Every structure is written in structure tokens, then in C-alpha cells.
Amino acid sequence: MTSSSFSSAHIPDRYDFESMYAGEAKAPPVQPWDIGRPQPALVAVHEAGMVHGDVLDVGCGLGDNATFLAARGHRVTAVDVSETAVREARRRAVAKGVDVDFVVGDATRLSGYEGRFGTVLDSACYHSLAEDQRRPYLAVLHEACRPGALLHMFAFAEELEAPFPGPHRHSARSLRDVVGSIWNVVSVEEAAYASSLGVDDIRAMIKSEYPDADPDSHRLDGLALDEFGKATMPVWHVIAERRG
């Protein structure tokens, strides 16, 4: 089963994440992004010394990445459109004794943060945006940053084989073109994005969201899993520097 096994016609143009988190909309039986820990790819970025100054975490979801960075000495502002997600993110941060400024807001319409941040983290936010939202979103992030700031973006990869369906996928070329229209793209490299989905979870998600699809059961049974018994998703890790 590859990413092309699921028609793009099944992919919604926009997502109602508040309804998903609140359980009011049709959603996967398991939330694929809720792994209960920071994304390993983000941990690797931090360990490589590529997170500087105040951090903006856009589309922060349940806040595990933001909490990780704050626990390592960064002042973090974390934004998500879902009030339910932000409430849970605050609870998780308090449970770990970590201070994060969690904000309910639309990441495509941020204001009041001009020239503030040294690093922006987009951990699977961009690929949930509709086409007409992408450039305005990147421009808003650019305005929120100080000169020399870095953007780390993790977006589902169009060219790479994926074990389960997901939001909009992007080619390395399209990311270079669109991000590069506003930011200076430093690199676009393959990375692995951890999920909360085991094989049975993937089957249940496909049955729930793609009832007409015919998943390759043989391939699912032979799927390589991480140390937690969960599937990973191929993503592009875009590193870009604030222009000007």
C-alpha cells in the first residue's frame, strides 16, 4: 500500500480540529498525532543545536513538543486553533511542572508577535492547510520572527511510500517553491514522523475514513514498526531562514 492507494478526493480541503479533539466530528478511532511524547525528529533538531531563542510552536496540538522545548530552557509560545487541544496541552505542561504560553488562535492570522521569535516549529501543521492559506500563513510566521530566525517544518511527503492515509502531501519541489517564495530555504531532507498507530489501528482508521479503499493486508502485516510497535510516516523536514 502506498500513498497513492488513497484518492486525493478523500482528503478534505480544510479540517475542523476543534470538532476532532472534542469528539464531535468523524475522526480516526485513535488520533495518529497523539504519541504522548515529543516527536523524535524534533528532539533530534534540538540536540543538533538548531533551536535558538524564543520559540513559536504553531499548530501545537496537545503540546508535547512545546513542553519538551520549554523544559530545556526555551521560552515557548504555542498556538492551536482548538480550545480543547490547548486545554489538554496546558494540563500536560502543568503535570510536568513546565511553563508554556499556550494560546488559542488561528496560526494563519497571528498578530502581536512581530519580530519576536528566533525559531518557529511547524510540526505537521502546514500539510493541514488549504492551498489558499499556505502563503499567507508563511508570511505571518515570517513577520513574527527576528532576523536570522529558523523555521523547522515537518510535512507529509508526496514522493515517499506511506503506511497510512493522511492530510495533504507535498513534494520536496513544491515545498522549496512555496516556502522559498517568502523564506530562504536551507534544506529539505527526509525524516520519520512518529505516530500512535499500530497495525490494527491503521486498519480501523482506513475502514472508518476510507470505506471504499482496499488496503494491502499483506503489506500491513509486514509493516516495519518503531520500538513502541507503532508506524512512522515519511515527512520532509524543511529548514528555512527568515529573509531580510
Summary of the structure (lengths in Angstrom):
residues: 244
radius of gyration: 17.3
end to end distance: 43.4
largest distance: 51.6
contacts: 784
relative contact order: 0.18
helix: 35%
strand: 23%
